[in-house]
Amino acid sequence: MAFPGGTKNTRDQLKEAGGQPLPIGSISASQLVYRSGINLIGLTLGTNLSVIGTTLDAAGGGSTWTEAEVDFLTPSYDYQFTVTDATVGVASKITVIPCGKAATGRTADDWQWDGITFAALPAVGSFTLYATAHPGPVVGKRKIQYSVAS
């Protein structure tokens, strides 16, 4: 459907083009598709609705982050660690990010030079942390932060 030009909002453009706009509150997550040039004004997102890869929590609930230190014992491009945490279960969702604090014997700017991508495989009481360095290799201790959700 072609829209007439101008600076009108999407609802007005739909009306002028002969379409019937959906009330904003009736758009489900599966119907919400990003299209270049269409702005959704006044849209309220529900709890944990994902839009374009970003999870938004409308409830504003806090989360708990745990700090840990990992050690790349030898120069490596890929490394795995086992992180023990009693709150982890096989169905847990784990997010891992670099921590800006300095690891033991290191400086706080290590992450400026070492780009590392993380993935986590949960188990009962622990998870396997996979780390891939870009460009690599990396060696020595680094601090990470992780969050566990059920």
C-alpha positions in Angstrom: 0.0 0.0 0.0 1.5 3.4 -1.0 1.2 6.2 1.5 0.7 9.8 0.6 3.7 12.0 1.3 4.0 14.5 4.1 4.8 14.6 7.8 1.6 12.9 9.1 1.7 10.1 11.5 1.2 6.5 10.4 -2.5 6.3 11.6 -3.4 9.4 9.5 -1.5 8.0 6.5 -3.3 4.7 6.7 -6.7 6.5 6.8 -5.9 8.6 3.8 -4.7 5.6 1.9 -8.0 3.8 2.6 -6.8 1.5 5.2 -8.2 0.9 8.7 -5.5 1.5 11.4 -5.4 -1.0 14.2 -5.8 0.6 17.6 -2.3 0.8 19.0 -3.2 -1.4 22.0 -4.2 -4.3 19.8 -0.9 -4.8 18.1 0.7 -8.1 19.2 4.4 -9.0 19.2 3.9 -11.1 16.1 2.3 -8.2 14.3 4.8 -5.6 15.2 7.3 -5.5 12.3 9.8 -2.7 11.9 9.6 -0.9 8.5 11.9 1.9 7.5 10.0 5.2 7.6 7.1 4.2 9.8 7.1 5.6 13.3 4.9 4.1 16.1 4.0 7.0 18.3 2.5 6.4 21.8 3.1 2.7 21.6 3.2 1.0 25.0 5.1 -2.3 25.1 4.1 -5.1 27.5 6.4 -6.9 29.9 9.3 -8.7 28.1 8.2 -7.9 24.6 11.0 -8.3 22.1 11.4 -5.8 19.4 14.2 -6.0 16.8 16.5 -8.0 19.1 16.0 -5.8 22.2 14.1 -7.1 25.2 12.2 -4.4 27.0 10.9 -4.9 30.5 8.0 -2.6 31.0 7.6 -3.6 34.6 11.0 -2.1 35.4 12.1 -5.0 37.6 15.7 -5.1 38.7 18.1 -7.9 38.0 21.1 -9.3 39.9 24.5 -9.3 38.4 27.4 -11.4 39.7 31.0 -10.5 39.2 33.6 -13.3 38.5 37.1 -13.5 37.3 38.3 -15.9 34.6 41.8 -16.7 33.6 43.0 -17.4 30.1 46.0 -19.5 31.2 47.6 -19.7 27.8 47.3 -17.3 24.8 44.0 -18.3 23.2 41.4 -17.4 20.6 38.8 -19.8 22.1 38.5 -20.8 25.7 35.9 -22.5 28.0 35.4 -22.1 31.7 33.1 -23.7 34.3 31.4 -21.2 36.5 29.8 -22.6 39.6 26.6 -20.9 40.8 23.9 -22.7 42.8 21.2 -20.5 41.2 21.8 -21.9 37.8 19.5 -24.7 36.4 19.4 -26.5 33.1 16.6 -24.1 31.8 18.4 -20.9 33.0 19.1 -18.0 30.6 22.5 -16.6 31.3 23.8 -13.2 30.1 27.5 -12.6 30.3 29.2 -9.2 29.7 32.7 -7.8 30.3 33.2 -6.0 33.7 35.1 -2.7 33.6 36.9 -3.4 36.8 40.5 -4.6 36.7 41.2 -8.3 37.2 43.9 -9.4 39.7 47.2 -8.2 38.4 45.7 -6.4 35.4 44.5 -2.9 34.4 41.0 -1.7 34.0 41.5 -0.9 30.3 42.1 -4.5 29.2 38.6 -4.7 27.6 39.6 -1.8 25.4 42.0 -4.0 23.6 40.4 -7.4 24.0 37.0 -8.0 22.3 35.6 -11.3 23.6 32.2 -12.8 22.7 30.6 -15.0 25.3 28.0 -17.8 25.3 26.8 -19.8 28.2 25.5 -23.4 28.5 23.6 -23.9 31.7 23.7 -27.1 33.9 22.5 -27.8 37.4 24.5 -25.6 39.7 27.0 -24.3 37.1 27.4 -23.2 33.5 30.0 -23.6 30.8 31.2 -20.2 29.6 32.5 -20.2 26.0 34.7 -17.2 25.2 35.9 -16.3 21.7 38.5 -13.5 21.3 38.3 -11.0 18.4 40.9 -10.5 17.1 42.8 -12.5 19.7 44.7 -14.2 21.2 44.2 -13.2 24.8 46.0 -14.3 27.9 45.6 -13.7 31.6 42.8 -12.8 34.0 39.6 -10.8 33.0 36.6 -9.9 35.1 33.1 -10.6 33.8 29.6 -10.0 35.0 26.7 -12.4 34.5 23.0 -12.6 35.2 20.9 -15.7 35.6 17.2 -15.8 34.8 14.9 -18.8 35.1 
